[in-house]
């Protein structure tokens, strides 16, 4: 039976469940579109949801990582497997497969992905905050917590893309990592100003979610080396 030390831990768990369902949905659709088998769908969705947390746990030297022994993570993993299995069944049947047909409902996938990223950034922040090294100064504390928070949110998607043989999306488009950094920085500033972790977490979650939604809506992207790309395109077209 699940036990929580405080109301804050329960709230974080609920946020994580929301993130798992979101990642389970978006991850499964991406895996199905890549023609992976049922085992591949399960593994890729689990990697998307827990890959960032696994990296975080290795950094903080949590041995074994939380995902292997914490009952809360077992519940989250089960929810992901259920969601991904339902979507696989939908994709397996030709009559229902149009629901996840390529180029359809892509915006919904990005929105679900945004919810998952925001949820796990908050989760990563709260865990990292408890593991701040004693020798860390002010700058070190900010860098440590923010880095682990961001990694928890986007690390799983990055590993998923690597396993699927693609350049991670966070390095190319859709304004992925920047909202996470901003949200995590605001969390740290609020906590250090004496604001409660609950309020700081809600604000962080909201900032990441709003910025990601706006980026999806208005197709925000960070600049790339545009001149180089144009030069290469011209040479390829000759």
Backbone torsions as a table, in degrees:
resi	resn	phi	psi	omega
1	UNK	NA	137.8	-177.9
2	UNK	-73.3	136.8	177.2
3	UNK	-128.8	137.9	-178.6
4	UNK	-121.6	134.9	-177.3
5	UNK	-71.3	-25.5	-177.4
6	UNK	-154.6	169.1	176.7
7	UNK	-62.6	-34.2	179.3
8	UNK	-61.0	-43.9	178.8
9	UNK	-62.7	-37.2	177.6
10	UNK	-65.2	-42.3	178.8
11	UNK	-62.5	-43.6	178.4
12	UNK	-61.9	-39.3	179.2
13	UNK	-63.9	-42.5	178.3
14	UNK	-62.5	-41.8	177.3
15	UNK	-61.7	-40.5	179.8
16	UNK	-65.7	-39.3	177.6
17	UNK	-61.7	-43.3	176.8
18	UNK	-59.9	-43.2	178.1
19	UNK	-63.4	-40.1	179.7
20	UNK	-63.0	-44.5	179.3
21	UNK	-63.9	-39.4	179.1
22	UNK	-66.5	-48.9	178.4
23	UNK	-64.8	-38.6	179.3
24	UNK	-60.9	-38.6	179.8
25	UNK	-72.3	-53.2	-177.8
26	UNK	-65.5	-41.3	-179.2
27	UNK	-65.8	-41.3	-179.4
28	UNK	-65.4	-41.6	179.8
29	UNK	-63.7	-42.5	179.1
30	UNK	-64.2	-40.5	-179.9
31	UNK	-67.5	-41.7	179.5
32	UNK	-63.6	-40.5	178.5
33	UNK	-64.4	-22.6	178.6
34	UNK	-91.1	8.6	176.2
35	UNK	62.6	36.7	174.5
36	UNK	-83.7	154.7	179.1
37	UNK	-78.2	-179.9	-173.9
38	UNK	-61.0	-39.2	178.3
39	UNK	-65.7	-39.6	177.5
40	UNK	-62.3	-39.9	178.5
41	UNK	-62.4	-46.0	179.2
42	UNK	-60.5	-49.2	-175.6
43	UNK	-65.3	-43.7	-177.8
44	UNK	-66.3	-36.5	178.2
45	UNK	-70.9	-37.7	176.8
46	UNK	-66.3	-39.3	177.7
47	UNK	-63.5	-42.3	-179.5
48	UNK	-62.3	-39.9	-177.2
49	UNK	-78.5	-40.7	-170.4
50	UNK	-111.7	-6.3	-178.0
51	UNK	-60.0	-44.0	179.0
52	UNK	-64.0	-40.5	178.5
53	UNK	-66.2	-34.3	178.1
54	UNK	-65.2	-43.8	176.6
55	UNK	-61.0	-43.3	179.2
56	UNK	-59.8	-45.9	-178.2
57	UNK	-64.4	-36.2	178.2
58	UNK	-66.8	-36.1	179.8
59	UNK	-68.2	-41.1	-179.2
60	UNK	-85.2	4.1	176.8
61	UNK	63.0	38.4	174.2
62	UNK	-82.6	110.6	-175.0
63	UNK	-124.2	122.9	-9.0
64	UNK	-72.9	162.6	179.5
65	UNK	-55.0	150.5	-176.0
66	UNK	-53.7	-35.0	-173.4
67	UNK	-64.0	-18.5	-176.5
68	UNK	-92.0	-16.5	-176.9
69	UNK	-132.2	-15.7	-177.7
70	UNK	-80.5	125.0	-177.0
71	UNK	-61.8	-31.6	179.5
72	UNK	-62.2	-40.7	178.8
73	UNK	-68.9	-30.8	176.9
74	UNK	-65.2	-41.2	177.0
75	UNK	-64.0	-42.2	179.5
76	UNK	-65.2	-40.6	178.9
77	UNK	-62.9	-40.5	179.1
78	UNK	-63.1	-41.8	179.3
79	UNK	-63.2	-37.8	178.6
80	UNK	-66.2	-44.1	-179.2
81	UNK	-64.1	-37.4	178.4
82	UNK	-65.7	-47.9	-179.6
83	UNK	-62.5	-46.8	-177.8
84	UNK	-66.8	-33.7	178.5
85	UNK	-67.3	-41.9	178.0
86	UNK	-61.1	-44.1	180.0
87	UNK	-66.9	-35.5	177.3
88	UNK	-64.5	-41.1	177.9
89	UNK	-62.1	-41.2	177.2
90	UNK	-61.6	-42.9	179.6
91	UNK	-73.7	-23.7	-179.5
92	UNK	-72.2	-34.1	-179.9
93	UNK	-87.8	120.5	-175.8
94	UNK	-59.4	-34.2	-177.6
95	UNK	-68.0	-29.3	-179.3
96	UNK	-103.8	-8.1	-174.7
97	UNK	-63.2	-20.1	-179.4
98	UNK	-63.4	-19.1	-179.6
99	UNK	-67.0	-24.7	178.0
100	UNK	-121.0	21.7	179.4
101	UNK	-58.9	145.7	-178.5
102	UNK	-59.4	142.2	179.7
103	UNK	73.9	6.9	176.3
104	UNK	-111.8	138.3	175.3
105	UNK	62.6	23.4	-178.8
106	UNK	-60.4	-38.1	-179.1
107	UNK	-61.7	-36.4	178.8
108	UNK	-65.8	-35.7	178.4
109	UNK	-63.9	-43.5	179.7
110	UNK	-64.5	-39.0	178.6
111	UNK	-65.2	-43.1	177.4
112	UNK	-63.1	-41.1	178.0
113	UNK	-60.5	-39.4	179.9
114	UNK	-63.3	-40.4	178.6
115	UNK	-63.2	-43.9	179.2
116	UNK	-62.2	-43.5	180.0
117	UNK	-62.1	-46.6	-179.5
118	UNK	-62.2	-42.3	-178.5
119	UNK	-63.1	-45.5	-175.4
120	UNK	-79.8	-22.9	171.1
121	UNK	-62.6	-45.3	178.9
122	UNK	-63.1	-43.7	178.6
123	UNK	-60.2	-45.3	179.9
124	UNK	-63.5	-39.0	178.7
125	UNK	-60.6	-48.2	-175.5
126	UNK	-65.2	-36.2	178.0
127	UNK	-72.3	-44.6	-179.1
128	UNK	-61.5	-36.1	-177.8
129	UNK	-62.3	-30.2	179.9
130	UNK	-79.1	-12.7	-174.3
131	UNK	-115.5	22.8	180.0
132	UNK	-62.9	124.5	179.0
133	UNK	-59.7	142.5	-178.0
134	UNK	-61.5	-32.8	-177.0
135	UNK	-82.9	-3.3	-177.9
136	UNK	-71.6	132.9	174.6
137	UNK	-85.0	-166.4	-179.4
138	UNK	-62.4	-50.3	-179.6
139	UNK	-63.3	-44.3	179.5
140	UNK	-60.7	-38.6	178.6
141	UNK	-63.8	-45.8	179.3
142	UNK	-61.5	-47.6	-177.9
143	UNK	-62.7	-44.1	-178.0
144	UNK	-61.5	-54.1	-175.3
145	UNK	-67.4	-45.3	-178.5
146	UNK	-64.4	-42.9	179.6
147	UNK	-60.7	-45.9	-178.9
148	UNK	-70.0	-34.1	176.0
149	UNK	-63.6	-46.6	179.8
150	UNK	-65.2	-43.4	179.5
151	UNK	-60.4	-40.3	179.3
152	UNK	-62.5	-36.0	-178.1
153	UNK	-77.0	-45.2	-171.9
154	UNK	-107.2	-12.0	-176.0
155	UNK	-62.1	-37.6	-179.3
156	UNK	-64.6	-44.4	178.0
157	UNK	-63.9	-35.1	178.3
158	UNK	-65.1	-46.2	178.0
159	UNK	-64.1	-38.8	178.1
160	UNK	-59.2	-46.2	179.9
161	UNK	-63.1	-38.9	179.1
162	UNK	-64.1	-43.8	178.5
163	UNK	-63.8	-29.5	-179.7
164	UNK	-90.3	6.1	174.9
165	UNK	73.5	33.3	-179.3
166	UNK	-124.4	154.8	171.5
167	UNK	-68.5	127.5	-177.7
168	UNK	-50.5	133.0	-177.7
169	UNK	-58.6	-32.2	-176.8
170	UNK	-63.1	-17.5	-179.8
171	UNK	-97.2	-0.3	-172.5
172	UNK	-122.2	-44.1	-171.9
173	UNK	-159.3	177.3	172.1
174	UNK	72.0	12.6	170.1
175	UNK	51.9	51.9	-174.2
176	UNK	-78.5	-61.2	-168.7
177	UNK	-75.6	-32.2	-175.9
178	UNK	-58.5	-46.1	177.1
179	UNK	-59.4	-35.3	179.3
180	UNK	-65.1	-43.7	179.4
181	UNK	-62.8	-44.2	-179.6
182	UNK	-63.0	-47.6	-179.5
183	UNK	-61.9	-43.4	179.7
184	UNK	-66.2	-37.9	178.1
185	UNK	-64.4	-42.5	178.3
186	UNK	-63.0	-39.9	177.4
187	UNK	-57.1	-48.3	-178.1
188	UNK	-64.6	-41.2	179.6
189	UNK	-62.9	-43.2	-178.6
190	UNK	-66.5	-43.6	-179.7
191	UNK	-62.6	-42.8	-180.0
192	UNK	-69.7	-18.0	176.0
193	UNK	-89.8	1.5	176.3
194	UNK	96.9	4.8	177.6
195	UNK	-74.0	144.6	-177.2
196	UNK	-64.5	154.9	179.8
197	UNK	-63.9	-33.4	-179.4
198	UNK	-63.6	-51.2	-179.5
199	UNK	-64.6	-42.7	179.9
200	UNK	-61.4	-39.0	179.7
201	UNK	-67.3	-42.3	179.5
202	UNK	-63.8	-42.5	178.7
203	UNK	-64.0	-44.5	178.9
204	UNK	-59.7	-48.6	178.5
205	UNK	-56.9	-44.5	-177.4
206	UNK	-66.5	-42.1	-179.6
207	UNK	-62.3	-47.7	-180.0
208	UNK	-61.6	-44.2	-177.4
209	UNK	-64.4	-47.0	-178.4
210	UNK	-63.9	-45.5	-179.8
211	UNK	-63.6	-40.3	178.5
212	UNK	-67.3	-42.1	178.8
213	UNK	-62.4	-42.6	178.2
214	UNK	-64.3	-38.9	179.3
215	UNK	-64.1	-38.4	178.1
216	UNK	-69.4	-44.4	-178.1
217	UNK	-62.9	-46.0	-174.6
218	UNK	-104.9	9.0	175.7
219	UNK	54.8	51.4	177.1
220	UNK	-74.5	139.5	174.1
221	UNK	-143.0	148.7	172.9
222	UNK	-73.6	152.6	-177.8
223	UNK	-66.8	147.5	174.0
224	UNK	-115.1	174.7	177.9
225	UNK	-73.0	78.4	-171.5
226	UNK	-59.1	-42.2	-178.4
227	UNK	-61.8	-41.7	178.9
228	UNK	-63.6	-43.6	180.0
229	UNK	-61.3	-43.9	180.0
230	UNK	-63.8	-38.4	178.8
231	UNK	-63.2	-45.4	-180.0
232	UNK	-65.3	-41.1	178.4
233	UNK	-61.9	-40.3	178.7
234	UNK	-64.0	-42.9	178.9
235	UNK	-64.9	-37.8	-180.0
236	UNK	-70.1	-27.4	-178.0
237	UNK	-84.6	-10.3	-179.8
238	UNK	-80.5	NA	NA
